[in-house]
């Protein structure tokens, strides 16, 4: 009987092709979240001062969405690093 060692390749995760892609996508996500935060924080008081309640509501929603997006992308970076470190232990 022939024994073949087939199993998952955990060293492939630490390859040079995957980590820069993940880092670039998370960086772009954080940059978009920061830009959205700045724009919404700028629009909210102007729309509120002019009495445009629709724009005020959309700016508040955008501000909350940008905060949630920034937290999720930051958490995704920490989670990705934890998973890669966990993969090196097996």
Secondary structure, 3 states (H helix, E strand, C coil): CCCCCCCCCHHHCCCCCHHHHHHHHHHHHHHHHHHHHHHHHHHHHHHHHHCCHHHHHHHHHHHHHHHHHHHHHHHHHHHHHHHHHHHHHC
